[in-house]
């Protein structure tokens, strides 16, 4: 299956160059499946590293968060670079503002190297920083995207 590269915004930035796949490898994902996988993990509570995080509320899927995730996954695919920083020097908060999404809290998980929703959620749960992001009870909405093998998950609490 190849190397899996994962990073999380709350940790120090780690830049990993990963081999891009042919554009024909691009696949659509199921919004429902990834939302259900994330909500299943949140509802069970999780050990993120050595710390226990209790169950967190269900997330709703948000089109603006998906659009921000799509922009970033496509950018990572085109630049063949796994990073939270876009080639335009943007970060998740910038991408959310570009989508006219006002937030109180936001976070981002990225991953490379897995094809399916259950695989990427499993990898994120097994990674302490990604797990902490997923279990953050402040977040009430999410959006995700995959381009090639580059995944982006955007989590946020709207500023309403």
N, C-alpha and C positions, 0 to 999 in steps of 0.2 A: 504494500500500500504506500510505501514511501515515507519520507520524513514528515512529521507533523510539526509545524511551527506555530506557537501560540504566544500572544502577548496581551496585556491588559493595561488600560489607561491608568489605573491607580498605582501601578508599579513604575519603576524607572523605565524609560523607553528602551526597547531592545529592537534593533533593526536586524532583520534576517532576510537574506536574499534567497528566494526559493524559485525553482525552475518553473516557468510558466508552461501551461499546457496549451495544446492546440485549441483555438476558439470553438471547434466542434465539440470539445469536452464540456462546454457551457450547458448547464441543465437548469431547468426550472425547479423550484422547491415548493413544498406545500406550506403555505402560511399556517394553515390549521395544524399541521403536524408539528412544526417547530414551536408554535405557541403552546400546544398541548404538552410537548416534551418539557419546555421551560416551566410551565405551570405545574406539571407533575413533580418536577424537582423542587420547586418552591413550596408546594403543599406538604411535602414529606419532611422538610427540614434537611439540612446537610451538614456534614463535617467538611469544612473548607480548611484543608491542612489539619491542624490539631484543634481548631476551634469549632464548636458547635453553633450553627445558626438555626434558630427555630423557624417553623413554617412562616412563610410570607404570603401576602394576598396574591390573588390571581392578577395577571397582567392582561391588558386589552391590546389588541393589535392596532397599530396606528400607521396610516398610509404615509404621513410626513416622515415618520421615523424610518419607514422602509425606503423612502426616496433618498434620505441621507445615507442610509446603509448602502444603497445601490450605487450612489455616486462614489463612495469610498471603495467598494469592492471592485468596481470597474477601473478606478484609478490604480489600485494595487495591481490588478491584472495587467493593465497596459504598461506599468512601470516595472513589473516583475519584482516587486518589493513589498514585503509584509511590514507594515508600519501603521501607527496611529496618525502620523503626520502625512497629509496629502502632498502631492507634488506641487500644489499651489500654496504650501505651508499652512493649510487649514487643519484644524482638529475637529473633533466631534461637535463641540459647541458652535464652531463656525458653520459647519455643515447644517446643523439644526436651524440656525438663524437664516441661512440661505433658503431653507424650506418654510420660512415664516412660522417656525415653531418656537414659542417662548416657553422656557423651562425653569423650574426651581432646582432640579437636580438632573444630571445626565451622566451616562457612562457608556463605554463602548468595549466590546470584546471583538477581537479579530482572530481568525484562524486560517490555516492553509493545510491542504493535503487530504481532506476527507470529502466524500461525496454526499453523504446523506445526513438528514436532520438529526437522527438519533445518534450518529457517530460524533457530530460536532458538539451536540449538547453534552454527551458523555465526556468528551475531551475537555470541555470547559468546566464541567463539574469536578473533574479530576485535577484541574489546575487551580491552586489555591486562590489566586487573584481573580481569575475569571469566575470562580464559584462565589466569591464574596460579592462581586458585581451582580450576579444572578440573584443572590439571596438578599440583596439590599431592599428592605421594606419600603424605602422612600419611592422606589420606582413603581409606577402604576401602568406604564405603557411600554410597548416594544415594537420594533420593526427589524427585519433581517433581510439579507440578500446574499447570494452566491454568484460570482462570475468566475468561470474556470474553476479553480479549487480555492478561491479566496472568499472567505466568509466574513461578513460584518454583522454584528448584533448591536443595535442601539437601544438603550434602556433610558427611560426618562420619567420625570414627574412634570406635568404641565404646570405652567404658571397661569392659573385661571383666576 
